[in-house]
Amino acid sequence: MPKTKDPEVLEFETALLRSVGQAVRGEYAAVRTPEQIAARKRSRQVGTVESSAKVSPSIRLDVDAIDALKATGRG
């Protein structure tokens, strides 16, 4: 078997190594170490949770009550 590589494969490997080098240098994205990733906890930002949470109650109504409510408004 010949030891030469396909030109397309060589081009792919070159581009891949270039992009890895750019990532390591931090040119296009911040590089995070495993320690930084472990220290970062995923949670809601401060102020995104309301102080009074909403509750979704489930109630059962009589058919006559539903008909009366529908008659008083849209839909």
N, C-alpha and C positions, 0 to 999 in steps of 0.2 A: 504494500500500500504506500502511496506517496505521502510524504510528510507535509505537503503544502495544504494550507487551509483555503476554503472557499472565500473569495473576496467579500461576499455578503456577510459571512460570519466574522471575518476580520473587521469589517466596518461596524458591525453590531458590538463586538467586544471593545473596540476603541471608544465608541459612543458611551457604552456602559461604564467603562473606567473613567471617562471624562466626567460623567454625571456623578459618580461616586466621589470623585475628587472635589467637585463643586459643592456637594452636600457636606463633606467633611470640613471644607473651608468655610461653610456657612454662607455661601454666596446667594442661595435661593431659599433656604429655610434654616431655621434654628436647629442645631443638632442637640439632641437631648441624651444625656447619659442615663443608664438604667437607674441610678440613684435619684436623678431628677424626676424621672417618670414615676418611680415608686413614691416619692415625696409628694407628688401632685395628687390631690384627692379630687375626684369628680363630685361636685355638689352644686347646689343652686347658689347663685350669687346672692349676696346680702340684699334684702329688700325685694326679692322676687316672690316671696311667699307672703300672702296677706295675713294680717293678724287674726282676722275672723274667717276661718275656713268655711266654705260653702258645703252644705249637706244635700244630698239628693235623696229625698224621702220617697218611699214607695207606698202609695195609699190605694185603697180599693173603694170605688164609689158606685152607688146605685145607678142603674141605667137612667132613671128619671132625673137624677141630679146632673148627670152628664148632658142629657138632652136640654135641661134648663140652662146650663152654662153655655152650651153651644148656641142656644137661641139668643143669648144676650150679647154675643160678640161675633167677630169674624172667625170663621172656621170652627 
